[in-house]
Amino acid sequence: METRGIEQMFDFQRLPSDSLILLLLLLYSPVGLCLMLLRIFIGVHVFLVSCALPDSFLRRFIVRVMCSVLGLHIRQNSPRLRDKSVKLYVCNHVTQFDHNIINLLTSCNTPLLEGPSGFVCWARGFMELGTMAGSRTELAETLHGYCSAPGALPLLLFPEEDTTNGRAGLLKFSSWPFSVADSVQPVAMTVKRPLISVNVPEASWLTELLWTFFVPFTVYQVRWHLPVHRQEGESHQEFANRVQELLATELGVVSTQITKADKAEHIKRKRHTVPHTTHSNLGARPRTVAQGFLGSGPGAENPRVVRMAQQVKEVLPDIPLSVITRDLLQTNCVDATITNLLESSEQYHTDPAEGATSGPARSQIPTTPSVAASSPTIKPAAKSFGRLPADRHMSLQERKAALYEYARRRFIEKHGLEEDS
């Protein structure tokens, strides 16, 4: 599978970056606000109608027409491909209302995996499982029992477990949804809307709903695919990968190995990364800045920074305090600063004042010939930044081992100990 840049799979800014589209959005804003207030009033009636009518073709048709007034336009291709005998639908995940859209086309249930249960869960159209399963394995067993019950409605699951913008690639499919049933029907969904992004990470469903009411319209395109059956001897993960490739081909995107956890980690790093910061060393970690340091005085006057700088100085005594302090103001983390300084290709020279202070003390320490002869040459930085996490982990272990050996030799030299002690 191809791995595409994670930045291309998500829209981290809701507003457009193009100045012309942004100007059009500003001109449309008064109309959008009035439209949003009107649609909120209409949306309450849509909710009441959907609660009052029983689940049937008539209910889905009426609610679908009323949703078009709310700006939700639904199109589906090849509805005859939908197999009524299949108990499991799998779909790519674009917005927080994908399950509602599919439910307007056919009767199905989507279990609530995360979030509060109760009235909010029911109002959003999710199915409560009673007691939440402790693990995905227990959840799959519960859903398998549900599908085995006669007369049960089909299940709709999202193997990506999180949303993307739907334009670049698919998150890696989890294997547990494909252990629920041996036959699944893939559903490909694309979402388009003018002026703003279809979703933004970490936005609540209520925020997304208000933005949906704000824009003129949102078009959901649903394409049904022929059912796919698990082959003999095929594992659940292999089955998931095969369906992922099939959906990616149908959508015209790529199937990636990026998981939900990778997305969460990227969002976490992006939240703490200083914007518009460039680094000369591409191998160094992203440097962050804490909000507490933005409004404070010079780093040297901050007792906390001074204390952390001394901790870094004890590990890396040859690096000037000014360089350590400058990096600490960006990272606010001792470990991150040590890693950045170790990975940096710059050559640091000890400050004259520090050398003069430490000079007499070092002259009084006897130096053993064995230690002096084997003055260590430490090159803890990796030659290149590993592409795989395992390579980067091994590089980190090598740097730690080199740093430990370097500190041990300096301790022996400082206290005049023998090499074997």
Contacts in CASP RR format, 6 or more apart in sequence:
PFRMAT RR
TARGET T0000
AUTHOR 0000-0000-0000
METHOD contacts of the structure
MODEL  1
METRGIEQMFDFQRLPSDSLILLLLLLYSPVGLCLMLLRIFIGVHVFLVS
CALPDSFLRRFIVRVMCSVLGLHIRQNSPRLRDKSVKLYVCNHVTQFDHN
IINLLTSCNTPLLEGPSGFVCWARGFMELGTMAGSRTELAETLHGYCSAP
GALPLLLFPEEDTTNGRAGLLKFSSWPFSVADSVQPVAMTVKRPLISVNV
PEASWLTELLWTFFVPFTVYQVRWHLPVHRQEGESHQEFANRVQELLATE
LGVVSTQITKADKAEHIKRKRHTVPHTTHSNLGARPRTVAQGFLGSGPGA
ENPRVVRMAQQVKEVLPDIPLSVITRDLLQTNCVDATITNLLESSEQYHT
DPAEGATSGPARSQIPTTPSVAASSPTIKPAAKSFGRLPADRHMSLQERK
AALYEYARRRFIEKHGLEEDS
1 172 0 8 1.000
1 241 0 8 1.000
1 244 0 8 1.000
1 245 0 8 1.000
1 254 0 8 1.000
1 255 0 8 1.000
1 256 0 8 1.000
1 257 0 8 1.000
2 254 0 8 1.000
2 255 0 8 1.000
2 256 0 8 1.000
3 256 0 8 1.000
3 257 0 8 1.000
3 258 0 8 1.000
4 168 0 8 1.000
4 169 0 8 1.000
4 254 0 8 1.000
4 256 0 8 1.000
4 258 0 8 1.000
5 168 0 8 1.000
5 256 0 8 1.000
5 258 0 8 1.000
6 258 0 8 1.000
6 262 0 8 1.000
6 263 0 8 1.000
6 266 0 8 1.000
8 167 0 8 1.000
8 168 0 8 1.000
8 169 0 8 1.000
9 164 0 8 1.000
9 165 0 8 1.000
9 166 0 8 1.000
9 167 0 8 1.000
9 168 0 8 1.000
9 169 0 8 1.000
9 171 0 8 1.000
9 256 0 8 1.000
9 258 0 8 1.000
9 263 0 8 1.000
10 164 0 8 1.000
10 165 0 8 1.000
10 201 0 8 1.000
10 263 0 8 1.000
11 165 0 8 1.000
11 197 0 8 1.000
11 198 0 8 1.000
11 199 0 8 1.000
11 200 0 8 1.000
12 200 0 8 1.000
12 201 0 8 1.000
12 270 0 8 1.000
13 197 0 8 1.000
13 200 0 8 1.000
14 196 0 8 1.000
14 197 0 8 1.000
14 200 0 8 1.000
14 203 0 8 1.000
14 211 0 8 1.000
15 22 0 8 1.000
15 25 0 8 1.000
15 196 0 8 1.000
16 22 0 8 1.000
16 25 0 8 1.000
16 195 0 8 1.000
16 196 0 8 1.000
21 195 0 8 1.000
24 195 0 8 1.000
25 195 0 8 1.000
25 196 0 8 1.000
28 195 0 8 1.000
28 216 0 8 1.000
32 214 0 8 1.000
32 215 0 8 1.000
32 216 0 8 1.000
33 214 0 8 1.000
35 213 0 8 1.000
35 214 0 8 1.000
35 216 0 8 1.000
36 210 0 8 1.000
36 213 0 8 1.000
36 214 0 8 1.000
39 69 0 8 1.000
39 70 0 8 1.000
39 71 0 8 1.000
39 213 0 8 1.000
40 210 0 8 1.000
40 213 0 8 1.000
42 66 0 8 1.000
42 69 0 8 1.000
42 70 0 8 1.000
43 66 0 8 1.000
43 70 0 8 1.000
45 66 0 8 1.000
46 63 0 8 1.000
46 66 0 8 1.000
46 67 0 8 1.000
46 70 0 8 1.000
47 123 0 8 1.000
49 62 0 8 1.000
49 63 0 8 1.000
49 66 0 8 1.000
50 59 0 8 1.000
50 63 0 8 1.000
53 59 0 8 1.000
53 62 0 8 1.000
53 63 0 8 1.000
55 107 0 8 1.000
60 103 0 8 1.000
60 104 0 8 1.000
60 105 0 8 1.000
60 107 0 8 1.000
63 104 0 8 1.000
64 74 0 8 1.000
64 104 0 8 1.000
67 74 0 8 1.000
67 104 0 8 1.000
70 212 0 8 1.000
70 213 0 8 1.000
71 212 0 8 1.000
71 213 0 8 1.000
71 215 0 8 1.000
71 216 0 8 1.000
71 217 0 8 1.000
71 218 0 8 1.000
72 97 0 8 1.000
72 101 0 8 1.000
72 212 0 8 1.000
72 217 0 8 1.000
72 218 0 8 1.000
72 220 0 8 1.000
73 217 0 8 1.000
73 218 0 8 1.000
73 219 0 8 1.000
73 220 0 8 1.000
74 101 0 8 1.000
74 104 0 8 1.000
74 105 0 8 1.000
74 220 0 8 1.000
74 222 0 8 1.000
75 219 0 8 1.000
75 220 0 8 1.000
75 221 0 8 1.000
75 222 0 8 1.000
76 105 0 8 1.000
76 221 0 8 1.000
76 222 0 8 1.000
76 223 0 8 1.000
76 224 0 8 1.000
77 221 0 8 1.000
77 222 0 8 1.000
77 223 0 8 1.000
77 224 0 8 1.000
78 223 0 8 1.000
78 224 0 8 1.000
79 105 0 8 1.000
79 224 0 8 1.000
81 224 0 8 1.000
81 225 0 8 1.000
81 226 0 8 1.000
82 106 0 8 1.000
82 185 0 8 1.000
82 224 0 8 1.000
83 185 0 8 1.000
83 226 0 8 1.000
83 227 0 8 1.000
86 154 0 8 1.000
86 181 0 8 1.000
86 183 0 8 1.000
86 184 0 8 1.000
86 185 0 8 1.000
86 227 0 8 1.000
87 147 0 8 1.000
87 152 0 8 1.000
87 154 0 8 1.000
87 155 0 8 1.000
87 181 0 8 1.000
87 183 0 8 1.000
88 147 0 8 1.000
88 154 0 8 1.000
88 155 0 8 1.000
88 157 0 8 1.000
88 177 0 8 1.000
88 180 0 8 1.000
88 181 0 8 1.000
88 183 0 8 1.000
88 184 0 8 1.000
88 185 0 8 1.000
89 102 0 8 1.000
89 108 0 8 1.000
89 154 0 8 1.000
89 155 0 8 1.000
89 156 0 8 1.000
89 157 0 8 1.000
89 184 0 8 1.000
89 185 0 8 1.000
89 186 0 8 1.000
89 187 0 8 1.000
90 156 0 8 1.000
90 157 0 8 1.000
90 158 0 8 1.000
90 159 0 8 1.000
90 173 0 8 1.000
90 177 0 8 1.000
90 178 0 8 1.000
90 184 0 8 1.000
90 185 0 8 1.000
90 186 0 8 1.000
90 187 0 8 1.000
90 243 0 8 1.000
90 247 0 8 1.000
91 98 0 8 1.000
91 102 0 8 1.000
91 156 0 8 1.000
91 157 0 8 1.000
91 158 0 8 1.000
91 186 0 8 1.000
91 187 0 8 1.000
91 188 0 8 1.000
91 189 0 8 1.000
92 158 0 8 1.000
92 160 0 8 1.000
92 164 0 8 1.000
92 166 0 8 1.000
92 170 0 8 1.000
92 187 0 8 1.000
92 188 0 8 1.000
92 189 0 8 1.000
92 247 0 8 1.000
92 251 0 8 1.000
93 158 0 8 1.000
93 160 0 8 1.000
93 161 0 8 1.000
93 162 0 8 1.000
93 163 0 8 1.000
93 164 0 8 1.000
93 171 0 8 1.000
94 163 0 8 1.000
94 164 0 8 1.000
94 165 0 8 1.000
94 166 0 8 1.000
94 189 0 8 1.000
94 190 0 8 1.000
94 191 0 8 1.000
94 198 0 8 1.000
94 199 0 8 1.000
95 163 0 8 1.000
95 191 0 8 1.000
95 198 0 8 1.000
95 199 0 8 1.000
95 208 0 8 1.000
96 163 0 8 1.000
96 199 0 8 1.000
96 205 0 8 1.000
96 208 0 8 1.000
97 205 0 8 1.000
97 208 0 8 1.000
97 209 0 8 1.000
97 212 0 8 1.000
98 158 0 8 1.000
98 189 0 8 1.000
99 108 0 8 1.000
99 110 0 8 1.000
99 125 0 8 1.000
99 126 0 8 1.000
99 156 0 8 1.000
99 158 0 8 1.000
100 124 0 8 1.000
100 125 0 8 1.000
101 189 0 8 1.000
101 220 0 8 1.000
101 222 0 8 1.000
102 108 0 8 1.000
102 156 0 8 1.000
102 187 0 8 1.000
102 189 0 8 1.000
102 222 0 8 1.000
103 110 0 8 1.000
103 125 0 8 1.000
103 156 0 8 1.000
105 222 0 8 1.000
106 154 0 8 1.000
107 153 0 8 1.000
107 154 0 8 1.000
108 153 0 8 1.000
108 154 0 8 1.000
108 155 0 8 1.000
108 156 0 8 1.000
109 127 0 8 1.000
109 153 0 8 1.000
109 154 0 8 1.000
109 155 0 8 1.000
109 156 0 8 1.000
110 125 0 8 1.000
110 126 0 8 1.000
110 127 0 8 1.000
110 155 0 8 1.000
110 156 0 8 1.000
110 157 0 8 1.000
110 158 0 8 1.000
111 126 0 8 1.000
111 127 0 8 1.000
111 128 0 8 1.000
111 129 0 8 1.000
111 139 0 8 1.000
111 143 0 8 1.000
111 155 0 8 1.000
111 157 0 8 1.000
112 121 0 8 1.000
112 126 0 8 1.000
112 127 0 8 1.000
112 128 0 8 1.000
112 129 0 8 1.000
113 139 0 8 1.000
113 161 0 8 1.000
115 121 0 8 1.000
117 128 0 8 1.000
117 130 0 8 1.000
117 132 0 8 1.000
118 128 0 8 1.000
121 128 0 8 1.000
122 128 0 8 1.000
124 205 0 8 1.000
129 139 0 8 1.000
129 142 0 8 1.000
133 139 0 8 1.000
133 141 0 8 1.000
133 142 0 8 1.000
136 174 0 8 1.000
136 176 0 8 1.000
137 176 0 8 1.000
139 176 0 8 1.000
140 176 0 8 1.000
140 177 0 8 1.000
140 179 0 8 1.000
140 180 0 8 1.000
143 155 0 8 1.000
143 157 0 8 1.000
143 180 0 8 1.000
144 179 0 8 1.000
144 180 0 8 1.000
144 181 0 8 1.000
146 152 0 8 1.000
146 155 0 8 1.000
147 155 0 8 1.000
147 180 0 8 1.000
147 181 0 8 1.000
155 180 0 8 1.000
155 181 0 8 1.000
156 187 0 8 1.000
157 177 0 8 1.000
157 180 0 8 1.000
159 173 0 8 1.000
159 174 0 8 1.000
159 177 0 8 1.000
159 178 0 8 1.000
159 240 0 8 1.000
159 243 0 8 1.000
159 244 0 8 1.000
160 170 0 8 1.000
160 171 0 8 1.000
160 172 0 8 1.000
160 173 0 8 1.000
160 174 0 8 1.000
160 260 0 8 1.000
161 171 0 8 1.000
161 174 0 8 1.000
161 260 0 8 1.000
162 171 0 8 1.000
162 260 0 8 1.000
162 263 0 8 1.000
163 199 0 8 1.000
163 201 0 8 1.000
164 170 0 8 1.000
164 171 0 8 1.000
165 197 0 8 1.000
165 198 0 8 1.000
165 199 0 8 1.000
166 190 0 8 1.000
166 191 0 8 1.000
166 198 0 8 1.000
166 251 0 8 1.000
166 253 0 8 1.000
167 253 0 8 1.000
168 253 0 8 1.000
168 254 0 8 1.000
169 248 0 8 1.000
169 251 0 8 1.000
169 253 0 8 1.000
169 254 0 8 1.000
169 255 0 8 1.000
169 256 0 8 1.000
170 244 0 8 1.000
170 247 0 8 1.000
170 248 0 8 1.000
170 251 0 8 1.000
170 253 0 8 1.000
170 254 0 8 1.000
170 255 0 8 1.000
170 256 0 8 1.000
171 256 0 8 1.000
171 258 0 8 1.000
171 259 0 8 1.000
171 260 0 8 1.000
171 263 0 8 1.000
172 244 0 8 1.000
172 255 0 8 1.000
172 256 0 8 1.000
172 257 0 8 1.000
172 258 0 8 1.000
172 259 0 8 1.000
173 240 0 8 1.000
173 241 0 8 1.000
173 243 0 8 1.000
173 244 0 8 1.000
174 240 0 8 1.000
175 235 0 8 1.000
175 236 0 8 1.000
175 237 0 8 1.000
175 239 0 8 1.000
175 240 0 8 1.000
176 236 0 8 1.000
177 184 0 8 1.000
177 240 0 8 1.000
178 184 0 8 1.000
178 230 0 8 1.000
178 236 0 8 1.000
178 237 0 8 1.000
178 239 0 8 1.000
178 240 0 8 1.000
178 243 0 8 1.000
179 236 0 8 1.000
182 229 0 8 1.000
182 230 0 8 1.000
183 227 0 8 1.000
183 228 0 8 1.000
183 229 0 8 1.000
183 230 0 8 1.000
184 227 0 8 1.000
184 228 0 8 1.000
184 243 0 8 1.000
185 224 0 8 1.000
185 225 0 8 1.000
185 226 0 8 1.000
185 227 0 8 1.000
185 228 0 8 1.000
186 225 0 8 1.000
186 228 0 8 1.000
186 243 0 8 1.000
186 246 0 8 1.000
186 247 0 8 1.000
186 250 0 8 1.000
187 222 0 8 1.000
187 223 0 8 1.000
187 224 0 8 1.000
187 225 0 8 1.000
188 222 0 8 1.000
188 223 0 8 1.000
188 225 0 8 1.000
188 247 0 8 1.000
188 250 0 8 1.000
188 251 0 8 1.000
189 220 0 8 1.000
189 221 0 8 1.000
189 222 0 8 1.000
189 223 0 8 1.000
190 220 0 8 1.000
190 221 0 8 1.000
190 251 0 8 1.000
191 198 0 8 1.000
191 218 0 8 1.000
191 219 0 8 1.000
191 220 0 8 1.000
191 221 0 8 1.000
192 198 0 8 1.000
192 218 0 8 1.000
192 219 0 8 1.000
192 221 0 8 1.000
193 212 0 8 1.000
193 215 0 8 1.000
193 217 0 8 1.000
193 218 0 8 1.000
193 219 0 8 1.000
194 215 0 8 1.000
194 216 0 8 1.000
194 217 0 8 1.000
195 215 0 8 1.000
195 216 0 8 1.000
196 211 0 8 1.000
196 214 0 8 1.000
196 215 0 8 1.000
198 218 0 8 1.000
199 208 0 8 1.000
200 208 0 8 1.000
201 263 0 8 1.000
201 267 0 8 1.000
202 267 0 8 1.000
212 218 0 8 1.000
223 250 0 8 1.000
225 246 0 8 1.000
225 247 0 8 1.000
225 250 0 8 1.000
228 242 0 8 1.000
228 243 0 8 1.000
228 246 0 8 1.000
230 236 0 8 1.000
230 239 0 8 1.000
231 239 0 8 1.000
234 242 0 8 1.000
241 255 0 8 1.000
244 255 0 8 1.000
245 255 0 8 1.000
247 255 0 8 1.000
248 254 0 8 1.000
248 255 0 8 1.000
269 286 0 8 1.000
272 288 0 8 1.000
272 289 0 8 1.000
273 286 0 8 1.000
273 287 0 8 1.000
273 288 0 8 1.000
274 287 0 8 1.000
274 288 0 8 1.000
274 289 0 8 1.000
274 330 0 8 1.000
277 287 0 8 1.000
279 286 0 8 1.000
279 287 0 8 1.000
281 343 0 8 1.000
281 344 0 8 1.000
281 345 0 8 1.000
281 346 0 8 1.000
282 385 0 8 1.000
283 343 0 8 1.000
283 385 0 8 1.000
284 339 0 8 1.000
284 340 0 8 1.000
284 343 0 8 1.000
284 344 0 8 1.000
285 336 0 8 1.000
285 339 0 8 1.000
285 340 0 8 1.000
285 343 0 8 1.000
287 327 0 8 1.000
287 330 0 8 1.000
287 331 0 8 1.000
287 336 0 8 1.000
287 340 0 8 1.000
288 330 0 8 1.000
288 331 0 8 1.000
288 332 0 8 1.000
288 333 0 8 1.000
288 336 0 8 1.000
289 329 0 8 1.000
289 330 0 8 1.000
289 331 0 8 1.000
289 332 0 8 1.000
290 332 0 8 1.000
293 299 0 8 1.000
293 302 0 8 1.000
293 305 0 8 1.000
293 329 0 8 1.000
293 332 0 8 1.000
296 302 0 8 1.000
299 305 0 8 1.000
299 306 0 8 1.000
299 325 0 8 1.000
299 328 0 8 1.000
299 329 0 8 1.000
300 306 0 8 1.000
300 325 0 8 1.000
305 325 0 8 1.000
305 328 0 8 1.000
305 329 0 8 1.000
306 325 0 8 1.000
308 328 0 8 1.000
308 334 0 8 1.000
308 337 0 8 1.000
309 321 0 8 1.000
309 324 0 8 1.000
309 325 0 8 1.000
309 328 0 8 1.000
311 334 0 8 1.000
312 319 0 8 1.000
312 324 0 8 1.000
312 328 0 8 1.000
312 334 0 8 1.000
312 337 0 8 1.000
312 338 0 8 1.000
312 341 0 8 1.000
313 319 0 8 1.000
313 321 0 8 1.000
313 324 0 8 1.000
315 338 0 8 1.000
315 403 0 8 1.000
315 407 0 8 1.000
316 324 0 8 1.000
316 338 0 8 1.000
316 341 0 8 1.000
316 342 0 8 1.000
317 350 0 8 1.000
317 410 0 8 1.000
318 348 0 8 1.000
318 350 0 8 1.000
319 341 0 8 1.000
319 348 0 8 1.000
319 350 0 8 1.000
320 348 0 8 1.000
320 349 0 8 1.000
320 350 0 8 1.000
320 351 0 8 1.000
320 354 0 8 1.000
321 351 0 8 1.000
321 354 0 8 1.000
322 351 0 8 1.000
323 341 0 8 1.000
323 348 0 8 1.000
324 337 0 8 1.000
324 341 0 8 1.000
327 337 0 8 1.000
327 340 0 8 1.000
327 341 0 8 1.000
328 334 0 8 1.000
328 337 0 8 1.000
331 337 0 8 1.000
331 340 0 8 1.000
339 396 0 8 1.000
339 399 0 8 1.000
341 348 0 8 1.000
342 380 0 8 1.000
342 381 0 8 1.000
342 399 0 8 1.000
342 403 0 8 1.000
343 381 0 8 1.000
343 382 0 8 1.000
343 399 0 8 1.000
344 381 0 8 1.000
345 381 0 8 1.000
362 414 0 8 1.000
365 413 0 8 1.000
365 414 0 8 1.000
365 415 0 8 1.000
365 416 0 8 1.000
366 416 0 8 1.000
367 413 0 8 1.000
367 416 0 8 1.000
368 412 0 8 1.000
368 416 0 8 1.000
368 417 0 8 1.000
368 418 0 8 1.000
368 419 0 8 1.000
370 418 0 8 1.000
370 419 0 8 1.000
371 409 0 8 1.000
371 412 0 8 1.000
371 413 0 8 1.000
371 416 0 8 1.000
371 419 0 8 1.000
372 413 0 8 1.000
374 409 0 8 1.000
374 419 0 8 1.000
376 405 0 8 1.000
376 406 0 8 1.000
376 409 0 8 1.000
378 402 0 8 1.000
378 403 0 8 1.000
378 405 0 8 1.000
378 406 0 8 1.000
379 402 0 8 1.000
380 398 0 8 1.000
380 399 0 8 1.000
380 402 0 8 1.000
380 403 0 8 1.000
380 406 0 8 1.000
381 399 0 8 1.000
382 395 0 8 1.000
382 398 0 8 1.000
382 399 0 8 1.000
385 392 0 8 1.000
386 392 0 8 1.000
386 395 0 8 1.000
411 417 0 8 1.000
412 418 0 8 1.000
412 419 0 8 1.000
412 421 0 8 1.000
END
